[in-house]
């Protein structure tokens, strides 16, 4: 039996695999929590500690099992794609486990308020998504509370509840403010913002403790000194959330090959390996990709799509042309190598650049999303130039599929945007007159042709979206290829009577 969610096909085998992975991760969490509880116990053998606390440990195991299954059902109903990808499941639980271990270490060896409470939320936000980050932040806060509640320490009930509220609120504020963060400096700023709720809660708890005559945590300091000390640990916890996030994010990006806004900026810089090679070996394709990126970015912004993802995908959509750059018009001079080839062979060379791009991107261990767009950006469109050339050379019928791209068709709006922007840039560049009317007519024809050939049947793009794309491209392309005043030729007369200038 298959379960469909859009284009997602979830087989029974994948369902069993996801259950097994969750079971393994449940065991990993139980191990982490168990070690934490054992290390926090009073002196004695492990066997003795377990016998004395076995009822509590069984209760904790049941609570963890319940939380893991809630996580499973959350992804089953809200984001089933994660359950079909073992690497995504591993990513979610690795972030959770890592955040818990770091929190336990800071809580045990520094201070309970110094725990980086927002670390899990920040990592989940950037690596997985906003909704998933909100949910997993709640799960992480509950797990930390369970451990605090059953650890043999001298925390009061008020301090345990406050620690739970700190973990929850710090993570939520990090998610709300971190959703727009694009630079590492902004992340550091978020770390300082996280400090505010932490220190407010710590201050209120400590002041109430002073009023009642009993501190929330054992300390030799008294009065104001104690309050300031505890708030200082809260400051450390907020800042360490941001510092540890920045320190370990590249590790998660590399191990799980995640496409984050920070990695996107690295992949689209002039020093990126593939882009540098494209600029050197296929300068025409490189310049074409830069213009397509500008067009696609404007369309993505108009549709509310992720601008950074769109820009990166546009930069890499034609890297497959590196295989044989001299066979593509933008890299040729006056001589066209296709004049020596049959139309069939020329079509094979041209259409192979989508598959070549896919393989090149994967060979460089770049994100799957970039490879998918490179493969999909021409869909199953026919290569009209060589098809028309072949028709002139034969009296028989030709199979148009022999002159078409192999596909697949665009699966996402971003892939569809790049398909349209790519064709629009090439067609408008070739127009003898680039007035707004001519550009609009050309782009309308491009979109209608792809609609007639059902190129958008596999993605969720709408007619309203296509209208927005057309209007955005017309506005942007008329700006890119705007009319310029022709400069007059001028001769400059020098003191010695000689003249030089543009006519020389």
C-alpha positions as CSV (number, residue, x, y, z in Angstrom):
1,X,0.0,0.0,0.0
2,X,1.3,3.5,-0.9
3,X,0.5,6.7,0.9
4,X,0.4,9.8,-1.3
5,X,1.0,13.3,-0.2
6,X,1.2,15.4,-3.3
7,X,4.0,13.7,-5.2
8,X,5.2,11.9,-2.1
9,X,4.9,8.2,-2.3
10,X,5.3,6.6,1.1
11,X,5.7,2.8,1.0
12,X,5.1,0.3,3.8
13,X,8.9,-0.3,3.7
14,X,9.6,3.3,4.4
15,X,7.0,3.4,7.2
16,X,8.7,0.5,8.9
17,X,12.1,2.1,8.4
18,X,10.9,5.3,10.1
19,X,9.5,3.4,13.1
20,X,12.8,1.6,13.5
21,X,14.8,4.8,13.3
22,X,12.5,6.4,15.9
23,X,13.0,3.4,18.1
24,X,16.8,3.7,17.9
25,X,16.6,7.4,18.7
26,X,14.3,6.7,21.6
27,X,17.0,4.3,23.0
28,X,19.6,7.0,22.5
29,X,17.6,9.6,24.5
30,X,17.0,7.1,27.3
31,X,20.7,6.4,27.4
32,X,21.6,10.1,27.6
33,X,19.0,10.8,30.3
34,X,19.9,7.7,32.2
35,X,23.6,8.7,32.3
36,X,22.6,12.2,33.5
37,X,20.5,10.8,36.3
38,X,23.2,8.3,37.4
39,X,25.8,11.0,37.5
40,X,23.6,13.3,39.5
41,X,22.8,10.5,42.0
42,X,24.3,10.3,45.5
43,X,27.4,8.2,46.0
44,X,26.8,4.5,45.5
45,X,27.0,1.7,42.9
46,X,25.0,1.9,39.7
47,X,23.1,-1.2,40.7
48,X,22.2,0.2,44.0
49,X,21.2,3.5,42.5
50,X,19.0,1.8,40.0
51,X,17.3,-0.4,42.7
52,X,16.5,2.6,44.8
53,X,15.1,4.7,41.9
54,X,13.8,2.0,39.6
55,X,10.2,3.2,39.8
56,X,11.3,6.8,38.9
57,X,13.4,5.5,36.0
58,X,10.6,3.4,34.6
59,X,8.3,6.4,34.8
60,X,10.9,8.5,33.0
61,X,11.3,5.9,30.3
62,X,7.5,5.9,29.8
63,X,7.5,9.7,29.5
64,X,10.3,9.7,26.9
65,X,8.5,7.0,24.9
66,X,5.4,9.0,24.9
67,X,7.2,12.1,23.8
68,X,9.0,10.2,21.0
69,X,5.7,8.9,19.7
70,X,4.2,12.3,19.8
71,X,7.1,13.6,17.7
72,X,6.5,10.7,15.3
73,X,2.8,11.5,14.9
74,X,3.5,15.2,14.6
75,X,5.7,14.6,11.5
76,X,3.3,12.0,10.2
77,X,0.5,14.6,10.1
78,X,2.5,17.8,9.5
79,X,5.6,17.0,7.6
80,X,5.6,13.4,6.4
81,X,8.6,14.0,4.1
82,X,10.9,13.9,7.1
83,X,9.7,10.4,7.9
84,X,10.6,9.2,4.4
85,X,14.2,10.4,4.7
86,X,16.3,8.6,7.3
87,X,18.9,11.4,7.2
88,X,16.2,14.0,8.2
89,X,15.1,11.8,11.1
90,X,18.7,11.5,12.2
91,X,19.2,15.3,11.9
92,X,16.1,16.0,14.1
93,X,17.2,13.7,16.9
94,X,20.9,14.5,16.6
95,X,20.0,18.2,17.2
96,X,17.8,17.2,20.2
97,X,20.4,14.9,21.7
98,X,23.2,17.3,21.2
99,X,21.2,20.2,22.8
100,X,20.3,18.0,25.8
101,X,23.9,16.9,26.3
102,X,25.2,20.4,26.2
103,X,22.5,21.6,28.6
104,X,23.4,18.8,31.0
105,X,27.1,19.7,30.9
106,X,26.5,23.4,31.5
107,X,23.9,22.7,34.2
108,X,26.3,20.3,36.0
109,X,29.6,22.1,35.7
110,X,28.7,25.7,35.3
111,X,25.2,26.6,36.5
112,X,21.6,25.6,35.9
113,X,20.8,29.1,34.5
114,X,23.9,29.0,32.2
115,X,22.4,26.3,30.1
116,X,22.1,27.3,26.4
117,X,18.3,27.0,26.5
118,X,17.8,28.2,22.9
119,X,20.3,26.0,21.2
120,X,17.9,23.4,20.0
121,X,15.4,26.0,18.8
122,X,18.1,27.9,16.7
123,X,19.5,24.7,15.2
124,X,16.1,23.3,14.3
125,X,15.0,26.7,12.9
126,X,17.9,26.9,10.4
127,X,18.4,23.3,9.6
128,X,14.8,22.0,9.4
129,X,12.2,24.7,9.5
130,X,10.2,27.2,11.7
131,X,7.2,25.0,12.5
132,X,9.4,22.0,13.4
133,X,11.6,24.3,15.5
134,X,8.6,25.5,17.6
135,X,7.5,21.9,18.2
136,X,10.9,20.5,19.0
137,X,11.7,23.4,21.3
138,X,8.7,22.3,23.4
139,X,9.9,18.7,23.4
140,X,13.4,19.7,24.5
141,X,12.0,21.9,27.3
142,X,9.8,19.1,28.6
143,X,12.7,16.6,28.5
144,X,15.0,18.9,30.5
145,X,12.2,19.5,33.0
146,X,11.7,15.7,33.5
147,X,15.4,15.2,34.1
148,X,15.5,18.2,36.5
149,X,12.5,16.9,38.4
150,X,14.0,13.4,39.0
151,X,17.7,14.4,39.5
152,X,19.0,14.2,43.0
153,X,19.9,17.8,43.4
154,X,19.0,20.6,45.7
155,X,16.8,22.6,43.2
156,X,13.6,23.8,44.7
157,X,10.3,23.3,42.9
158,X,10.2,27.0,41.9
159,X,13.6,26.8,40.3
160,X,12.7,23.7,38.3
161,X,9.5,25.3,37.0
162,X,11.4,28.5,36.2
163,X,14.1,26.5,34.3
164,X,11.3,25.0,32.3
165,X,9.8,28.4,31.5
166,X,13.3,29.7,30.6
167,X,13.9,26.8,28.2
168,X,10.5,27.3,26.6
169,X,10.5,31.1,26.3
170,X,14.2,31.5,25.3
171,X,13.7,29.0,22.5
172,X,10.4,30.6,21.2
173,X,11.9,34.1,21.2
174,X,15.0,32.8,19.4
175,X,12.7,31.3,16.7
176,X,10.6,34.5,16.3
177,X,13.6,36.7,16.0
178,X,15.9,34.2,14.3
179,X,13.5,33.7,11.4
180,X,14.8,36.8,9.7
181,X,18.5,36.5,10.7
182,X,20.7,36.4,7.6
183,X,24.1,37.1,9.1
184,X,26.2,35.8,12.1
185,X,26.2,39.3,13.7
186,X,22.4,39.2,13.8
187,X,22.5,35.8,15.5
188,X,24.8,37.3,18.2
189,X,22.1,40.0,18.6
190,X,19.5,37.3,19.1
191,X,21.6,35.8,21.8
192,X,21.5,39.1,23.6
193,X,17.7,39.3,23.1
194,X,17.3,35.8,24.6
195,X,19.0,37.1,27.8
196,X,16.0,39.4,28.5
197,X,13.4,36.7,29.3
198,X,15.9,34.6,31.1
199,X,17.1,37.3,33.4
200,X,13.6,38.6,34.0
201,X,12.5,35.1,35.2
202,X,15.7,34.7,37.2
203,X,15.2,38.1,38.8
204,X,11.6,37.5,39.8
205,X,12.5,34.0,41.2
206,X,15.4,35.4,43.2
207,X,13.5,38.4,44.5
208,X,10.6,36.1,45.6
209,X,13.2,33.9,47.3
210,X,14.6,36.9,49.2
211,X,11.1,37.9,50.2
212,X,10.5,34.4,51.5
213,X,13.9,34.0,53.1
214,X,14.9,31.0,51.1
215,X,17.1,31.1,48.0
216,X,16.0,29.1,44.9
217,X,19.5,27.6,44.6
218,X,22.2,27.0,47.2
219,X,24.7,29.8,47.3
220,X,27.0,31.5,49.8
221,X,26.1,35.0,48.4
222,X,23.3,37.0,49.9
223,X,20.9,39.7,48.9
224,X,21.6,41.8,45.8
225,X,24.9,40.0,45.2
226,X,23.0,36.7,44.8
227,X,20.5,38.2,42.4
228,X,23.2,39.7,40.2
229,X,25.2,36.4,40.2
230,X,22.2,34.4,39.1
231,X,21.3,36.9,36.4
232,X,25.0,36.8,35.3
233,X,24.6,33.1,34.7
234,X,21.4,33.8,32.7
235,X,23.3,36.3,30.6
236,X,25.9,33.5,29.9
237,X,23.2,31.1,28.9
238,X,21.7,33.4,26.3
239,X,25.0,34.3,24.8
240,X,26.2,30.7,24.8
241,X,23.1,29.7,22.8
242,X,24.2,31.9,20.0
243,X,27.9,31.1,20.3
244,X,27.4,27.3,20.3
245,X,24.9,27.7,17.4
246,X,27.4,29.5,15.3
247,X,30.2,27.1,16.3
248,X,28.4,23.8,15.5
249,X,26.1,24.9,12.6
250,X,28.8,24.3,10.0
251,X,29.3,20.8,11.4
252,X,25.6,20.0,11.0
253,X,25.5,21.6,7.5
254,X,28.4,19.4,6.4
255,X,27.4,16.1,8.0
256,X,23.7,16.3,6.9
257,X,24.4,18.4,3.7
258,X,21.8,21.0,4.7
259,X,21.0,24.1,2.7
260,X,20.9,27.0,5.2
261,X,20.9,30.8,4.6
262,X,24.4,30.9,5.8
263,X,25.6,28.2,3.5
264,X,23.7,29.7,0.6
265,X,25.7,32.9,1.0
266,X,28.9,30.9,0.8
267,X,27.7,28.9,-2.2
268,X,26.8,32.1,-4.1
269,X,30.0,34.0,-3.4
270,X,32.6,34.6,-6.1
271,X,34.9,32.2,-4.4
272,X,32.6,29.2,-4.7
273,X,34.5,26.5,-6.5
274,X,31.9,25.6,-9.2
275,X,31.0,29.3,-9.9
276,X,34.6,30.2,-10.1
277,X,35.2,27.5,-12.7
278,X,32.1,28.5,-14.6
279,X,33.3,32.1,-14.8
280,X,36.7,31.0,-16.1
281,X,35.7,28.3,-18.5
282,X,32.2,29.4,-19.6
283,X,32.0,33.2,-19.1
284,X,29.0,33.6,-21.3
285,X,27.1,31.0,-19.3
286,X,28.2,32.6,-16.1
287,X,26.9,36.1,-17.1
288,X,23.7,34.5,-18.3
289,X,23.3,32.8,-14.9
290,X,23.8,36.1,-13.1
291,X,21.0,37.8,-15.1
292,X,18.7,34.8,-14.6
293,X,19.4,34.9,-10.9
294,X,18.4,38.6,-10.8
295,X,15.2,37.8,-12.7
296,X,14.3,34.7,-10.6
297,X,15.1,36.6,-7.4
298,X,12.6,39.3,-8.3
299,X,9.9,36.7,-9.2
300,X,10.5,34.8,-6.0
301,X,10.1,38.0,-3.9
302,X,6.9,38.8,-5.7
303,X,5.5,35.3,-5.0
304,X,6.7,35.2,-1.4
305,X,9.1,32.3,-2.1
306,X,12.5,32.0,-0.5
307,X,14.7,34.5,-2.3
308,X,18.0,33.0,-1.1
309,X,17.1,29.5,-2.3
310,X,16.0,30.9,-5.7
311,X,19.2,32.9,-6.2
312,X,21.4,30.0,-5.4
313,X,19.5,27.6,-7.7
314,X,19.7,30.2,-10.5
315,X,23.4,30.5,-10.1
316,X,23.9,26.7,-10.5
317,X,21.2,25.8,-13.0
318,X,23.5,25.8,-16.0
319,X,26.7,24.4,-14.5
320,X,26.3,21.3,-16.6
321,X,27.5,23.4,-19.6
322,X,31.0,23.1,-18.1
323,X,31.2,19.7,-19.7
324,X,31.3,21.2,-23.2
325,X,31.0,24.9,-22.9
326,X,32.0,25.6,-26.5
327,X,28.9,24.1,-27.8
328,X,26.6,26.7,-26.2
329,X,25.9,29.9,-28.1
330,X,26.7,32.3,-25.2
331,X,30.3,30.9,-25.1
332,X,30.9,30.8,-28.9
333,X,32.5,33.4,-31.0
334,X,31.7,33.8,-34.7
335,X,32.2,30.1,-35.4
336,X,29.4,27.7,-34.5
337,X,30.6,24.1,-33.8
338,X,27.1,22.8,-34.5
339,X,27.6,23.6,-38.2
340,X,29.7,20.4,-38.4
341,X,27.2,18.2,-36.5
342,X,23.9,16.5,-37.4
343,X,20.9,18.0,-35.7
344,X,20.4,14.8,-33.7
345,X,23.9,15.0,-32.3
346,X,23.6,18.7,-31.5
347,X,20.4,18.1,-29.7
348,X,22.0,15.3,-27.6
349,X,24.8,17.6,-26.6
350,X,22.5,20.5,-25.7
351,X,20.0,18.5,-23.6
352,X,22.7,16.6,-21.8
353,X,23.7,19.7,-19.8
354,X,20.7,19.2,-17.4
355,X,21.9,15.7,-16.4
356,X,25.5,16.8,-16.4
357,X,24.6,19.7,-14.1
358,X,22.9,17.3,-11.7
359,X,25.8,14.9,-11.6
360,X,28.4,17.8,-11.2
361,X,26.5,19.3,-8.3
362,X,26.2,16.0,-6.5
363,X,29.8,15.2,-7.2
364,X,30.8,18.4,-5.4
365,X,28.5,17.4,-2.4
366,X,26.3,20.4,-2.9
367,X,22.7,20.3,-1.7
368,X,20.1,18.1,-3.4
369,X,17.9,21.1,-4.1
370,X,20.4,22.7,-6.4
371,X,20.9,19.5,-8.3
372,X,17.1,19.0,-8.7
373,X,16.6,22.5,-10.2
374,X,19.5,21.9,-12.6
375,X,17.8,18.7,-13.8
376,X,14.3,20.2,-14.0
377,X,14.7,23.7,-15.4
378,X,14.1,22.6,-19.0
379,X,11.4,20.0,-18.1
380,X,10.6,18.0,-21.2
381,X,10.7,21.0,-23.6
382,X,11.7,20.4,-27.2
383,X,14.9,21.9,-28.5
384,X,13.2,23.8,-31.3
385,X,16.2,25.1,-33.2
386,X,17.6,21.6,-34.0
387,X,14.2,20.1,-34.4
388,X,13.4,22.7,-37.1
389,X,16.9,22.2,-38.6
390,X,16.3,18.4,-38.8
391,X,12.9,18.9,-40.5
392,X,14.5,20.8,-43.3
393,X,17.0,18.0,-43.8
394,X,14.5,15.1,-44.1
395,X,11.3,14.4,-46.0
396,X,10.1,11.9,-43.4
397,X,8.6,12.3,-40.0
398,X,10.7,12.9,-36.9
399,X,10.0,12.0,-33.3
400,X,10.0,15.2,-31.4
401,X,11.0,13.3,-28.2
402,X,14.4,12.7,-29.8
403,X,14.9,16.5,-29.8
404,X,13.4,17.1,-26.3
405,X,14.9,17.4,-22.8
406,X,14.5,14.2,-20.8
407,X,12.9,15.9,-17.8
408,X,11.6,15.7,-15.1
409,X,9.3,18.7,-15.2
410,X,9.6,21.3,-12.5
411,X,8.5,20.0,-9.1
412,X,8.6,23.3,-7.2
413,X,7.7,26.9,-7.8
414,X,11.3,27.9,-7.6
415,X,12.2,25.4,-10.4
416,X,9.3,26.8,-12.5
417,X,10.4,30.3,-11.9
418,X,13.9,29.5,-13.1
419,X,12.5,27.7,-16.1
420,X,10.6,30.8,-17.2
421,X,13.4,33.3,-16.3
422,X,16.0,31.2,-18.1
423,X,14.0,31.1,-21.4
424,X,12.9,34.8,-21.0
425,X,16.5,36.1,-20.6
426,X,17.6,34.2,-23.7
427,X,14.7,35.2,-25.9
428,X,14.6,38.9,-24.8
429,X,18.4,39.2,-25.4
430,X,17.8,38.2,-29.0
431,X,15.0,40.7,-29.6
432,X,15.9,43.4,-32.1
433,X,13.7,45.9,-30.1
434,X,13.4,45.5,-26.4
435,X,10.4,47.8,-25.7
436,X,8.0,46.9,-22.9
437,X,5.4,45.7,-25.5
438,X,7.9,43.4,-27.3
439,X,9.3,42.0,-24.0
440,X,5.8,41.4,-22.7
441,X,4.8,39.6,-25.9
442,X,7.8,37.4,-25.8
443,X,7.4,36.4,-22.2
444,X,3.7,35.7,-22.6
445,X,4.6,33.4,-25.5
446,X,7.2,31.6,-23.4
447,X,4.7,31.0,-20.5
448,X,1.9,30.0,-22.8
449,X,4.1,27.5,-24.7
450,X,5.1,25.8,-21.5
451,X,1.5,25.7,-20.3
452,X,0.4,24.1,-23.6
453,X,3.2,21.5,-23.2
454,X,2.0,20.9,-19.5
455,X,5.4,21.8,-18.0
456,X,3.8,23.0,-14.8
457,X,1.7,20.0,-14.2
458,X,4.0,18.6,-11.4
459,X,4.3,21.8,-9.3
460,X,1.8,23.9,-7.3
461,X,2.1,27.0,-9.4
462,X,-1.1,28.8,-10.2
463,X,-2.4,31.1,-13.0
464,X,-2.2,34.0,-10.6
465,X,1.5,33.1,-9.9
466,X,2.3,33.0,-13.7
467,X,0.7,36.4,-14.2
468,X,2.8,37.8,-11.4
469,X,5.9,36.2,-12.9
470,X,5.2,37.6,-16.3
471,X,4.7,41.2,-15.0
472,X,7.8,41.0,-12.8
473,X,9.9,39.7,-15.7
474,X,8.7,42.4,-18.0
475,X,9.5,45.1,-15.5
476,X,12.9,43.6,-14.6
477,X,14.0,42.8,-18.2
478,X,13.1,46.2,-19.6
479,X,15.3,47.6,-16.8
480,X,18.2,45.2,-17.5
481,X,18.1,45.8,-21.3
482,X,17.0,49.5,-21.1
483,X,17.5,51.9,-24.0
484,X,20.7,53.9,-23.9
485,X,21.5,57.2,-25.7
486,X,24.0,56.7,-28.5
487,X,27.2,58.6,-27.6
488,X,28.5,60.9,-30.4
489,X,32.0,60.5,-31.8
490,X,34.2,63.4,-30.7
491,X,37.7,64.4,-31.8
492,X,39.9,66.2,-29.2
493,X,42.4,68.8,-30.4
494,X,45.7,68.9,-28.6
495,X,48.1,71.8,-28.2
496,X,50.4,70.4,-30.9
497,X,47.6,70.5,-33.5
498,X,47.0,66.7,-33.6
499,X,43.6,65.3,-33.0
500,X,42.5,62.1,-31.3
501,X,39.2,60.6,-30.5
502,X,36.7,57.9,-31.0
503,X,36.8,58.1,-34.8
504,X,40.6,57.4,-34.8
